[in-house]
Amino acid sequence: MKAREIRPGIEWMGAIDWKRRLFDELIPLPDGTSYNAYFVRGSEKTALIDTADPDKSDAILAQLADVDRVDYLIIQHVEQDHSGSVPLILEKYPDVQIISSPKAKPMIANHLGISEDRVQAVEDGETLSLGNWTFEFIHAPWVHWPETMLTYLREEEVLFTCDLFGSHLATDDLFSEDGSHVYEAAKRYYAEIMMPFATLIKGHLEKLDPLDIEIIAPSHGPVHNVPAWILDAYHHWTHDEPKNLVLIPYTSMHGSTSLMVEHMMEALNDRGVHVRSFHMSKTDLGEYAIHLVDAATVVFATPTVLVGPHPSIVFTAYLTAALRPKLQNAAVIGSYGWASKAAENTKALCANLKVEWMEPVFTKGLPTQETYATLDKLADESATRHKGLESGE
């Protein structure tokens, strides 16, 4: 794809990756992704902001084919999907000056093999003139690495945000417009990548409040030419209380745990609690992560494998803890053949979650009427804890 004009003197470059279906060997990409770079032509100097994944280097080099000079190469984030084409850019423009945050400077050497002598580190709030235009650099650590920064083009009120406000979405739409076709992808992206740092994201949002922003240009997904919707969405995702929603990630080997999940879901529904279940041997992890943004309670449902939880629930518990959602409550239910420590082990995997644990419910073999009665009590307790919460739908 050719470079595309966002505004006179500001162009989208990079690549749309229609075929990629997995990111970091972990994150599902049902809609592909894009690697956005931006070329800015000032009256005196030019700048390239970020590059592209090394697999798509050919695309950005083709877009730069007729560009004789790049004065500045701004690396907002060192992860290779943004910086992987930097070595090739340096070959084409050997005199280009690399700009980064101070924390990025040694990381550029570590990850890209580029001497620190090539890099000019800029402080938070420092500016850089392109002649008629001025860049202001805004440090935004842990979005989602410690070295990330944003770049604000003052005169045009354009904010280049790297991973912040992005979406894994392959589309030929340059702009997100009202966000209707981007919202779910943006929420999935927030859940998978930004949610572990929600407290810090709140601070970054406050830092951006004084800025007049007409365009937000992230490094994945469409450009936000009506930025109010994505700013409002991030405010809700980071600030709102959890909703009246229970998630039940589960696996069932011989049907016992599945029967318990079915009963628990019906019991919660009868008590006015919204609930969603996810078969973790088959579920798209992103779907589960999206709902973690809003859920107040998670109930892990697992059969017992060698006394512990099923490996898919081990992974789910670990992932849940790593994403640090706004959960308030948690529980473990399941089944076993002769003995089980599945509840204790699952709880240990979630040690850093700030939740109140409800009593586990386990059955030896098939669930009995007593099992179902105990699940009803767990549903009662969940409903009590969810009183006053907004709808989970």
Contacts in CASP RR format, 6 or more apart in sequence:
PFRMAT RR
TARGET T0000
AUTHOR 0000-0000-0000
METHOD contacts of the structure
MODEL  1
MKAREIRPGIEWMGAIDWKRRLFDELIPLPDGTSYNAYFVRGSEKTALID
TADPDKSDAILAQLADVDRVDYLIIQHVEQDHSGSVPLILEKYPDVQIIS
SPKAKPMIANHLGISEDRVQAVEDGETLSLGNWTFEFIHAPWVHWPETML
TYLREEEVLFTCDLFGSHLATDDLFSEDGSHVYEAAKRYYAEIMMPFATL
IKGHLEKLDPLDIEIIAPSHGPVHNVPAWILDAYHHWTHDEPKNLVLIPY
TSMHGSTSLMVEHMMEALNDRGVHVRSFHMSKTDLGEYAIHLVDAATVVF
ATPTVLVGPHPSIVFTAYLTAALRPKLQNAAVIGSYGWASKAAENTKALC
ANLKVEWMEPVFTKGLPTQETYATLDKLADESATRHKGLESGE
1 14 0 8 1.000
1 15 0 8 1.000
1 16 0 8 1.000
1 59 0 8 1.000
1 172 0 8 1.000
2 63 0 8 1.000
3 11 0 8 1.000
3 12 0 8 1.000
3 13 0 8 1.000
3 39 0 8 1.000
3 63 0 8 1.000
4 11 0 8 1.000
4 12 0 8 1.000
4 174 0 8 1.000
5 11 0 8 1.000
5 12 0 8 1.000
6 12 0 8 1.000
6 38 0 8 1.000
6 158 0 8 1.000
6 174 0 8 1.000
6 215 0 8 1.000
6 217 0 8 1.000
6 223 0 8 1.000
7 156 0 8 1.000
7 158 0 8 1.000
7 215 0 8 1.000
9 40 0 8 1.000
9 41 0 8 1.000
9 42 0 8 1.000
10 38 0 8 1.000
10 39 0 8 1.000
10 40 0 8 1.000
10 41 0 8 1.000
10 153 0 8 1.000
10 156 0 8 1.000
10 158 0 8 1.000
11 38 0 8 1.000
11 39 0 8 1.000
11 40 0 8 1.000
11 41 0 8 1.000
12 36 0 8 1.000
12 37 0 8 1.000
12 38 0 8 1.000
12 174 0 8 1.000
12 217 0 8 1.000
12 223 0 8 1.000
13 36 0 8 1.000
13 37 0 8 1.000
13 38 0 8 1.000
13 39 0 8 1.000
13 48 0 8 1.000
13 52 0 8 1.000
13 60 0 8 1.000
13 63 0 8 1.000
13 64 0 8 1.000
14 34 0 8 1.000
14 35 0 8 1.000
14 36 0 8 1.000
14 37 0 8 1.000
14 51 0 8 1.000
14 52 0 8 1.000
14 56 0 8 1.000
14 59 0 8 1.000
14 60 0 8 1.000
14 63 0 8 1.000
15 34 0 8 1.000
15 35 0 8 1.000
15 52 0 8 1.000
15 53 0 8 1.000
15 56 0 8 1.000
15 59 0 8 1.000
15 60 0 8 1.000
16 34 0 8 1.000
16 170 0 8 1.000
16 171 0 8 1.000
16 172 0 8 1.000
17 32 0 8 1.000
17 33 0 8 1.000
17 34 0 8 1.000
17 35 0 8 1.000
17 53 0 8 1.000
17 55 0 8 1.000
17 56 0 8 1.000
17 170 0 8 1.000
18 32 0 8 1.000
18 170 0 8 1.000
19 32 0 8 1.000
20 29 0 8 1.000
20 32 0 8 1.000
20 33 0 8 1.000
20 170 0 8 1.000
21 28 0 8 1.000
21 29 0 8 1.000
21 30 0 8 1.000
21 32 0 8 1.000
22 28 0 8 1.000
22 29 0 8 1.000
23 29 0 8 1.000
23 33 0 8 1.000
23 81 0 8 1.000
23 168 0 8 1.000
26 285 0 8 1.000
27 168 0 8 1.000
27 192 0 8 1.000
27 193 0 8 1.000
27 285 0 8 1.000
27 286 0 8 1.000
28 284 0 8 1.000
28 285 0 8 1.000
28 286 0 8 1.000
29 168 0 8 1.000
30 284 0 8 1.000
31 168 0 8 1.000
31 169 0 8 1.000
31 170 0 8 1.000
31 171 0 8 1.000
31 185 0 8 1.000
32 168 0 8 1.000
32 169 0 8 1.000
32 170 0 8 1.000
33 168 0 8 1.000
33 169 0 8 1.000
33 170 0 8 1.000
33 220 0 8 1.000
33 221 0 8 1.000
34 169 0 8 1.000
34 170 0 8 1.000
34 171 0 8 1.000
34 220 0 8 1.000
34 221 0 8 1.000
35 51 0 8 1.000
35 52 0 8 1.000
35 53 0 8 1.000
35 56 0 8 1.000
35 81 0 8 1.000
35 82 0 8 1.000
35 219 0 8 1.000
35 220 0 8 1.000
36 50 0 8 1.000
36 217 0 8 1.000
36 218 0 8 1.000
36 219 0 8 1.000
36 220 0 8 1.000
36 221 0 8 1.000
36 223 0 8 1.000
37 48 0 8 1.000
37 49 0 8 1.000
37 50 0 8 1.000
37 51 0 8 1.000
37 52 0 8 1.000
37 60 0 8 1.000
37 219 0 8 1.000
38 48 0 8 1.000
38 49 0 8 1.000
38 50 0 8 1.000
38 160 0 8 1.000
38 217 0 8 1.000
39 46 0 8 1.000
39 47 0 8 1.000
39 48 0 8 1.000
39 49 0 8 1.000
39 63 0 8 1.000
39 64 0 8 1.000
39 67 0 8 1.000
39 70 0 8 1.000
40 46 0 8 1.000
40 47 0 8 1.000
40 48 0 8 1.000
40 49 0 8 1.000
40 130 0 8 1.000
40 133 0 8 1.000
40 153 0 8 1.000
41 130 0 8 1.000
42 130 0 8 1.000
42 131 0 8 1.000
42 132 0 8 1.000
42 133 0 8 1.000
43 130 0 8 1.000
43 131 0 8 1.000
43 132 0 8 1.000
43 133 0 8 1.000
44 129 0 8 1.000
44 130 0 8 1.000
44 131 0 8 1.000
44 132 0 8 1.000
45 71 0 8 1.000
45 72 0 8 1.000
45 129 0 8 1.000
45 130 0 8 1.000
45 131 0 8 1.000
46 67 0 8 1.000
46 69 0 8 1.000
46 70 0 8 1.000
46 71 0 8 1.000
46 72 0 8 1.000
46 130 0 8 1.000
47 70 0 8 1.000
47 71 0 8 1.000
47 72 0 8 1.000
47 73 0 8 1.000
47 74 0 8 1.000
47 99 0 8 1.000
47 128 0 8 1.000
47 130 0 8 1.000
47 135 0 8 1.000
48 64 0 8 1.000
48 70 0 8 1.000
48 72 0 8 1.000
48 73 0 8 1.000
48 74 0 8 1.000
48 89 0 8 1.000
48 96 0 8 1.000
49 74 0 8 1.000
49 76 0 8 1.000
49 151 0 8 1.000
49 160 0 8 1.000
50 74 0 8 1.000
50 75 0 8 1.000
50 76 0 8 1.000
50 77 0 8 1.000
50 82 0 8 1.000
50 83 0 8 1.000
50 160 0 8 1.000
50 162 0 8 1.000
50 219 0 8 1.000
51 57 0 8 1.000
51 60 0 8 1.000
51 73 0 8 1.000
51 82 0 8 1.000
51 83 0 8 1.000
51 84 0 8 1.000
51 85 0 8 1.000
51 86 0 8 1.000
51 89 0 8 1.000
52 59 0 8 1.000
52 60 0 8 1.000
52 81 0 8 1.000
52 82 0 8 1.000
52 84 0 8 1.000
52 85 0 8 1.000
53 80 0 8 1.000
53 81 0 8 1.000
53 82 0 8 1.000
53 84 0 8 1.000
53 85 0 8 1.000
54 80 0 8 1.000
54 84 0 8 1.000
54 85 0 8 1.000
56 85 0 8 1.000
57 84 0 8 1.000
57 85 0 8 1.000
57 88 0 8 1.000
60 85 0 8 1.000
60 89 0 8 1.000
61 85 0 8 1.000
61 88 0 8 1.000
61 92 0 8 1.000
64 70 0 8 1.000
64 89 0 8 1.000
64 92 0 8 1.000
69 93 0 8 1.000
70 89 0 8 1.000
70 93 0 8 1.000
70 96 0 8 1.000
71 96 0 8 1.000
71 97 0 8 1.000
71 130 0 8 1.000
72 96 0 8 1.000
72 97 0 8 1.000
72 98 0 8 1.000
72 99 0 8 1.000
72 128 0 8 1.000
73 86 0 8 1.000
73 89 0 8 1.000
73 90 0 8 1.000
73 93 0 8 1.000
73 96 0 8 1.000
73 97 0 8 1.000
73 98 0 8 1.000
73 99 0 8 1.000
74 98 0 8 1.000
74 99 0 8 1.000
74 100 0 8 1.000
74 135 0 8 1.000
74 151 0 8 1.000
74 160 0 8 1.000
75 82 0 8 1.000
75 83 0 8 1.000
75 86 0 8 1.000
75 98 0 8 1.000
75 99 0 8 1.000
75 100 0 8 1.000
75 104 0 8 1.000
75 108 0 8 1.000
75 119 0 8 1.000
76 82 0 8 1.000
76 100 0 8 1.000
76 148 0 8 1.000
76 149 0 8 1.000
76 150 0 8 1.000
76 151 0 8 1.000
76 160 0 8 1.000
76 162 0 8 1.000
76 219 0 8 1.000
77 83 0 8 1.000
77 104 0 8 1.000
77 145 0 8 1.000
77 147 0 8 1.000
77 148 0 8 1.000
77 149 0 8 1.000
77 162 0 8 1.000
77 163 0 8 1.000
77 219 0 8 1.000
78 100 0 8 1.000
78 104 0 8 1.000
78 107 0 8 1.000
78 108 0 8 1.000
78 111 0 8 1.000
78 112 0 8 1.000
78 145 0 8 1.000
78 147 0 8 1.000
79 111 0 8 1.000
79 145 0 8 1.000
80 111 0 8 1.000
81 219 0 8 1.000
82 162 0 8 1.000
82 219 0 8 1.000
83 108 0 8 1.000
83 111 0 8 1.000
83 112 0 8 1.000
84 112 0 8 1.000
86 98 0 8 1.000
86 108 0 8 1.000
86 112 0 8 1.000
86 114 0 8 1.000
87 112 0 8 1.000
87 113 0 8 1.000
87 114 0 8 1.000
89 96 0 8 1.000
90 96 0 8 1.000
90 114 0 8 1.000
90 118 0 8 1.000
97 118 0 8 1.000
97 120 0 8 1.000
98 108 0 8 1.000
98 114 0 8 1.000
98 118 0 8 1.000
98 119 0 8 1.000
98 120 0 8 1.000
99 119 0 8 1.000
99 120 0 8 1.000
99 122 0 8 1.000
99 128 0 8 1.000
99 137 0 8 1.000
100 108 0 8 1.000
100 119 0 8 1.000
100 120 0 8 1.000
100 121 0 8 1.000
100 122 0 8 1.000
100 147 0 8 1.000
100 149 0 8 1.000
101 121 0 8 1.000
101 122 0 8 1.000
101 137 0 8 1.000
101 139 0 8 1.000
101 147 0 8 1.000
101 148 0 8 1.000
101 149 0 8 1.000
102 121 0 8 1.000
102 122 0 8 1.000
102 123 0 8 1.000
103 141 0 8 1.000
103 146 0 8 1.000
103 147 0 8 1.000
104 119 0 8 1.000
104 121 0 8 1.000
104 147 0 8 1.000
104 148 0 8 1.000
104 149 0 8 1.000
105 116 0 8 1.000
105 119 0 8 1.000
105 121 0 8 1.000
106 116 0 8 1.000
107 145 0 8 1.000
107 147 0 8 1.000
108 114 0 8 1.000
108 116 0 8 1.000
108 119 0 8 1.000
109 115 0 8 1.000
109 116 0 8 1.000
109 119 0 8 1.000
122 128 0 8 1.000
122 137 0 8 1.000
122 149 0 8 1.000
123 137 0 8 1.000
123 139 0 8 1.000
124 137 0 8 1.000
124 138 0 8 1.000
124 139 0 8 1.000
124 149 0 8 1.000
125 136 0 8 1.000
125 137 0 8 1.000
125 138 0 8 1.000
125 139 0 8 1.000
126 136 0 8 1.000
126 137 0 8 1.000
127 134 0 8 1.000
127 135 0 8 1.000
127 136 0 8 1.000
127 137 0 8 1.000
128 134 0 8 1.000
128 135 0 8 1.000
128 137 0 8 1.000
129 135 0 8 1.000
132 155 0 8 1.000
133 153 0 8 1.000
133 154 0 8 1.000
133 155 0 8 1.000
133 156 0 8 1.000
134 153 0 8 1.000
134 154 0 8 1.000
134 155 0 8 1.000
135 151 0 8 1.000
135 152 0 8 1.000
135 153 0 8 1.000
135 154 0 8 1.000
136 151 0 8 1.000
136 152 0 8 1.000
136 154 0 8 1.000
137 149 0 8 1.000
137 150 0 8 1.000
137 151 0 8 1.000
137 152 0 8 1.000
138 149 0 8 1.000
138 150 0 8 1.000
138 151 0 8 1.000
138 152 0 8 1.000
138 207 0 8 1.000
138 208 0 8 1.000
139 148 0 8 1.000
139 149 0 8 1.000
140 148 0 8 1.000
140 149 0 8 1.000
140 150 0 8 1.000
140 161 0 8 1.000
140 162 0 8 1.000
140 164 0 8 1.000
140 204 0 8 1.000
140 207 0 8 1.000
141 147 0 8 1.000
141 148 0 8 1.000
141 200 0 8 1.000
142 148 0 8 1.000
142 197 0 8 1.000
142 200 0 8 1.000
143 162 0 8 1.000
143 163 0 8 1.000
143 164 0 8 1.000
143 194 0 8 1.000
143 197 0 8 1.000
143 200 0 8 1.000
143 201 0 8 1.000
143 204 0 8 1.000
144 163 0 8 1.000
144 193 0 8 1.000
144 194 0 8 1.000
144 196 0 8 1.000
144 197 0 8 1.000
148 162 0 8 1.000
148 163 0 8 1.000
148 164 0 8 1.000
149 162 0 8 1.000
150 159 0 8 1.000
150 160 0 8 1.000
150 161 0 8 1.000
150 162 0 8 1.000
150 164 0 8 1.000
151 159 0 8 1.000
151 160 0 8 1.000
152 158 0 8 1.000
152 159 0 8 1.000
152 160 0 8 1.000
152 211 0 8 1.000
153 159 0 8 1.000
153 160 0 8 1.000
156 214 0 8 1.000
156 215 0 8 1.000
157 211 0 8 1.000
157 212 0 8 1.000
157 213 0 8 1.000
157 214 0 8 1.000
157 215 0 8 1.000
158 213 0 8 1.000
158 214 0 8 1.000
158 215 0 8 1.000
158 216 0 8 1.000
158 217 0 8 1.000
159 208 0 8 1.000
159 211 0 8 1.000
159 213 0 8 1.000
159 215 0 8 1.000
159 216 0 8 1.000
159 217 0 8 1.000
159 227 0 8 1.000
160 217 0 8 1.000
160 218 0 8 1.000
161 216 0 8 1.000
161 217 0 8 1.000
161 218 0 8 1.000
161 219 0 8 1.000
162 218 0 8 1.000
162 219 0 8 1.000
163 193 0 8 1.000
163 194 0 8 1.000
163 218 0 8 1.000
163 219 0 8 1.000
163 220 0 8 1.000
164 194 0 8 1.000
164 201 0 8 1.000
164 204 0 8 1.000
164 218 0 8 1.000
165 186 0 8 1.000
165 216 0 8 1.000
165 218 0 8 1.000
165 224 0 8 1.000
165 227 0 8 1.000
165 230 0 8 1.000
165 231 0 8 1.000
165 234 0 8 1.000
166 186 0 8 1.000
166 189 0 8 1.000
166 218 0 8 1.000
166 219 0 8 1.000
166 220 0 8 1.000
166 221 0 8 1.000
167 182 0 8 1.000
167 185 0 8 1.000
167 186 0 8 1.000
167 188 0 8 1.000
167 189 0 8 1.000
167 218 0 8 1.000
167 220 0 8 1.000
167 221 0 8 1.000
167 222 0 8 1.000
168 185 0 8 1.000
168 188 0 8 1.000
168 189 0 8 1.000
168 220 0 8 1.000
168 221 0 8 1.000
169 182 0 8 1.000
169 185 0 8 1.000
169 220 0 8 1.000
169 221 0 8 1.000
169 222 0 8 1.000
171 181 0 8 1.000
171 221 0 8 1.000
171 222 0 8 1.000
173 181 0 8 1.000
173 222 0 8 1.000
174 222 0 8 1.000
174 223 0 8 1.000
175 222 0 8 1.000
175 223 0 8 1.000
175 224 0 8 1.000
175 225 0 8 1.000
175 226 0 8 1.000
176 182 0 8 1.000
176 221 0 8 1.000
176 222 0 8 1.000
176 223 0 8 1.000
176 224 0 8 1.000
176 225 0 8 1.000
176 226 0 8 1.000
176 229 0 8 1.000
176 230 0 8 1.000
177 225 0 8 1.000
177 226 0 8 1.000
178 226 0 8 1.000
178 229 0 8 1.000
179 186 0 8 1.000
179 224 0 8 1.000
179 226 0 8 1.000
179 229 0 8 1.000
179 230 0 8 1.000
182 221 0 8 1.000
182 222 0 8 1.000
183 229 0 8 1.000
183 233 0 8 1.000
184 290 0 8 1.000
185 221 0 8 1.000
186 230 0 8 1.000
186 233 0 8 1.000
187 233 0 8 1.000
187 237 0 8 1.000
187 290 0 8 1.000
187 293 0 8 1.000
188 286 0 8 1.000
188 287 0 8 1.000
188 289 0 8 1.000
188 290 0 8 1.000
189 220 0 8 1.000
190 233 0 8 1.000
190 234 0 8 1.000
190 237 0 8 1.000
190 293 0 8 1.000
191 286 0 8 1.000
191 289 0 8 1.000
191 290 0 8 1.000
191 292 0 8 1.000
191 293 0 8 1.000
191 323 0 8 1.000
191 325 0 8 1.000
192 285 0 8 1.000
192 286 0 8 1.000
192 289 0 8 1.000
192 323 0 8 1.000
194 201 0 8 1.000
195 237 0 8 1.000
195 289 0 8 1.000
195 292 0 8 1.000
195 293 0 8 1.000
195 323 0 8 1.000
195 324 0 8 1.000
195 325 0 8 1.000
196 322 0 8 1.000
196 323 0 8 1.000
196 324 0 8 1.000
198 237 0 8 1.000
198 238 0 8 1.000
198 324 0 8 1.000
198 326 0 8 1.000
201 234 0 8 1.000
201 238 0 8 1.000
202 238 0 8 1.000
202 239 0 8 1.000
205 231 0 8 1.000
205 234 0 8 1.000
205 235 0 8 1.000
205 238 0 8 1.000
208 231 0 8 1.000
213 227 0 8 1.000
213 231 0 8 1.000
214 225 0 8 1.000
214 227 0 8 1.000
215 223 0 8 1.000
215 224 0 8 1.000
215 225 0 8 1.000
215 227 0 8 1.000
216 223 0 8 1.000
216 224 0 8 1.000
216 227 0 8 1.000
216 230 0 8 1.000
216 231 0 8 1.000
217 223 0 8 1.000
217 224 0 8 1.000
218 224 0 8 1.000
224 230 0 8 1.000
237 293 0 8 1.000
240 294 0 8 1.000
241 326 0 8 1.000
241 389 0 8 1.000
241 390 0 8 1.000
242 294 0 8 1.000
242 295 0 8 1.000
242 296 0 8 1.000
242 326 0 8 1.000
242 327 0 8 1.000
242 328 0 8 1.000
242 389 0 8 1.000
243 274 0 8 1.000
243 294 0 8 1.000
243 295 0 8 1.000
243 296 0 8 1.000
243 389 0 8 1.000
243 390 0 8 1.000
243 391 0 8 1.000
243 392 0 8 1.000
244 272 0 8 1.000
244 273 0 8 1.000
244 274 0 8 1.000
244 296 0 8 1.000
244 386 0 8 1.000
244 388 0 8 1.000
244 389 0 8 1.000
244 390 0 8 1.000
244 391 0 8 1.000
244 392 0 8 1.000
245 273 0 8 1.000
245 274 0 8 1.000
245 275 0 8 1.000
245 276 0 8 1.000
245 291 0 8 1.000
245 294 0 8 1.000
245 295 0 8 1.000
245 296 0 8 1.000
245 297 0 8 1.000
245 392 0 8 1.000
245 393 0 8 1.000
246 268 0 8 1.000
246 273 0 8 1.000
246 274 0 8 1.000
246 275 0 8 1.000
246 276 0 8 1.000
246 295 0 8 1.000
246 296 0 8 1.000
246 297 0 8 1.000
246 298 0 8 1.000
246 299 0 8 1.000
246 382 0 8 1.000
246 386 0 8 1.000
247 275 0 8 1.000
247 276 0 8 1.000
247 277 0 8 1.000
247 278 0 8 1.000
247 288 0 8 1.000
247 291 0 8 1.000
247 292 0 8 1.000
247 295 0 8 1.000
247 297 0 8 1.000
247 298 0 8 1.000
247 299 0 8 1.000
248 261 0 8 1.000
248 264 0 8 1.000
248 265 0 8 1.000
248 275 0 8 1.000
248 276 0 8 1.000
248 277 0 8 1.000
248 278 0 8 1.000
248 298 0 8 1.000
248 299 0 8 1.000
248 300 0 8 1.000
248 301 0 8 1.000
249 277 0 8 1.000
249 278 0 8 1.000
249 280 0 8 1.000
249 283 0 8 1.000
249 288 0 8 1.000
249 298 0 8 1.000
249 300 0 8 1.000
249 301 0 8 1.000
249 313 0 8 1.000
249 316 0 8 1.000
249 320 0 8 1.000
250 257 0 8 1.000
250 258 0 8 1.000
250 261 0 8 1.000
250 277 0 8 1.000
250 278 0 8 1.000
250 279 0 8 1.000
250 280 0 8 1.000
250 300 0 8 1.000
250 301 0 8 1.000
250 302 0 8 1.000
250 313 0 8 1.000
251 257 0 8 1.000
251 279 0 8 1.000
251 280 0 8 1.000
251 281 0 8 1.000
251 301 0 8 1.000
251 302 0 8 1.000
251 303 0 8 1.000
251 310 0 8 1.000
251 312 0 8 1.000
251 313 0 8 1.000
252 258 0 8 1.000
252 261 0 8 1.000
252 301 0 8 1.000
252 303 0 8 1.000
253 303 0 8 1.000
253 305 0 8 1.000
253 310 0 8 1.000
254 303 0 8 1.000
256 303 0 8 1.000
256 334 0 8 1.000
256 335 0 8 1.000
256 363 0 8 1.000
256 365 0 8 1.000
256 366 0 8 1.000
256 367 0 8 1.000
257 301 0 8 1.000
257 302 0 8 1.000
257 303 0 8 1.000
257 333 0 8 1.000
257 334 0 8 1.000
257 335 0 8 1.000
259 366 0 8 1.000
259 367 0 8 1.000
260 301 0 8 1.000
260 333 0 8 1.000
260 334 0 8 1.000
260 335 0 8 1.000
260 361 0 8 1.000
260 363 0 8 1.000
260 367 0 8 1.000
260 371 0 8 1.000
260 375 0 8 1.000
261 277 0 8 1.000
261 301 0 8 1.000
261 333 0 8 1.000
263 367 0 8 1.000
263 372 0 8 1.000
263 375 0 8 1.000
264 275 0 8 1.000
264 299 0 8 1.000
264 301 0 8 1.000
264 333 0 8 1.000
264 375 0 8 1.000
264 378 0 8 1.000
264 379 0 8 1.000
265 275 0 8 1.000
265 277 0 8 1.000
267 375 0 8 1.000
267 376 0 8 1.000
267 378 0 8 1.000
267 379 0 8 1.000
268 274 0 8 1.000
268 275 0 8 1.000
268 379 0 8 1.000
268 382 0 8 1.000
268 383 0 8 1.000
269 275 0 8 1.000
270 379 0 8 1.000
271 379 0 8 1.000
271 380 0 8 1.000
271 382 0 8 1.000
271 383 0 8 1.000
272 383 0 8 1.000
273 379 0 8 1.000
273 382 0 8 1.000
273 383 0 8 1.000
273 386 0 8 1.000
274 391 0 8 1.000
274 392 0 8 1.000
274 393 0 8 1.000
276 291 0 8 1.000
277 301 0 8 1.000
278 287 0 8 1.000
278 288 0 8 1.000
280 288 0 8 1.000
280 312 0 8 1.000
280 313 0 8 1.000
280 315 0 8 1.000
280 316 0 8 1.000
281 312 0 8 1.000
285 319 0 8 1.000
288 316 0 8 1.000
289 319 0 8 1.000
289 323 0 8 1.000
292 298 0 8 1.000
292 320 0 8 1.000
292 323 0 8 1.000
292 325 0 8 1.000
292 327 0 8 1.000
293 325 0 8 1.000
293 326 0 8 1.000
294 392 0 8 1.000
295 325 0 8 1.000
295 327 0 8 1.000
296 326 0 8 1.000
296 327 0 8 1.000
296 328 0 8 1.000
296 329 0 8 1.000
296 385 0 8 1.000
296 386 0 8 1.000
296 389 0 8 1.000
297 327 0 8 1.000
297 328 0 8 1.000
297 329 0 8 1.000
297 330 0 8 1.000
297 331 0 8 1.000
297 382 0 8 1.000
297 385 0 8 1.000
297 386 0 8 1.000
298 320 0 8 1.000
298 327 0 8 1.000
298 329 0 8 1.000
298 330 0 8 1.000
298 331 0 8 1.000
298 355 0 8 1.000
299 330 0 8 1.000
299 331 0 8 1.000
299 332 0 8 1.000
299 333 0 8 1.000
299 378 0 8 1.000
299 382 0 8 1.000
300 309 0 8 1.000
300 313 0 8 1.000
300 316 0 8 1.000
300 317 0 8 1.000
300 330 0 8 1.000
300 331 0 8 1.000
300 332 0 8 1.000
300 333 0 8 1.000
300 346 0 8 1.000
301 313 0 8 1.000
301 332 0 8 1.000
301 333 0 8 1.000
301 334 0 8 1.000
302 309 0 8 1.000
302 310 0 8 1.000
302 313 0 8 1.000
302 332 0 8 1.000
302 333 0 8 1.000
302 334 0 8 1.000
302 342 0 8 1.000
302 346 0 8 1.000
303 310 0 8 1.000
303 334 0 8 1.000
303 335 0 8 1.000
303 336 0 8 1.000
303 342 0 8 1.000
304 310 0 8 1.000
304 334 0 8 1.000
304 335 0 8 1.000
304 336 0 8 1.000
304 337 0 8 1.000
304 339 0 8 1.000
304 340 0 8 1.000
304 342 0 8 1.000
305 311 0 8 1.000
307 339 0 8 1.000
307 340 0 8 1.000
307 341 0 8 1.000
307 342 0 8 1.000
308 340 0 8 1.000
308 341 0 8 1.000
308 342 0 8 1.000
308 345 0 8 1.000
309 317 0 8 1.000
309 332 0 8 1.000
309 342 0 8 1.000
309 345 0 8 1.000
309 346 0 8 1.000
310 342 0 8 1.000
313 342 0 8 1.000
313 346 0 8 1.000
314 345 0 8 1.000
314 346 0 8 1.000
314 349 0 8 1.000
317 346 0 8 1.000
317 349 0 8 1.000
317 350 0 8 1.000
318 349 0 8 1.000
320 327 0 8 1.000
320 350 0 8 1.000
320 353 0 8 1.000
321 349 0 8 1.000
321 350 0 8 1.000
321 351 0 8 1.000
321 352 0 8 1.000
321 353 0 8 1.000
324 352 0 8 1.000
324 353 0 8 1.000
327 353 0 8 1.000
327 355 0 8 1.000
328 355 0 8 1.000
328 356 0 8 1.000
328 385 0 8 1.000
329 355 0 8 1.000
329 356 0 8 1.000
329 357 0 8 1.000
329 358 0 8 1.000
329 382 0 8 1.000
329 385 0 8 1.000
330 347 0 8 1.000
330 350 0 8 1.000
330 353 0 8 1.000
330 355 0 8 1.000
330 356 0 8 1.000
330 357 0 8 1.000
330 358 0 8 1.000
331 357 0 8 1.000
331 358 0 8 1.000
331 359 0 8 1.000
331 360 0 8 1.000
331 361 0 8 1.000
331 378 0 8 1.000
331 382 0 8 1.000
332 342 0 8 1.000
332 343 0 8 1.000
332 346 0 8 1.000
332 347 0 8 1.000
332 360 0 8 1.000
332 361 0 8 1.000
333 360 0 8 1.000
333 361 0 8 1.000
333 362 0 8 1.000
333 375 0 8 1.000
333 378 0 8 1.000
334 342 0 8 1.000
334 360 0 8 1.000
334 361 0 8 1.000
334 362 0 8 1.000
334 363 0 8 1.000
335 362 0 8 1.000
335 363 0 8 1.000
335 364 0 8 1.000
335 365 0 8 1.000
335 366 0 8 1.000
335 367 0 8 1.000
336 342 0 8 1.000
336 362 0 8 1.000
336 363 0 8 1.000
336 364 0 8 1.000
336 365 0 8 1.000
337 364 0 8 1.000
337 365 0 8 1.000
338 364 0 8 1.000
340 362 0 8 1.000
342 362 0 8 1.000
343 360 0 8 1.000
343 362 0 8 1.000
347 357 0 8 1.000
356 385 0 8 1.000
358 378 0 8 1.000
358 381 0 8 1.000
358 382 0 8 1.000
359 378 0 8 1.000
361 371 0 8 1.000
361 374 0 8 1.000
361 375 0 8 1.000
361 378 0 8 1.000
363 371 0 8 1.000
367 375 0 8 1.000
END
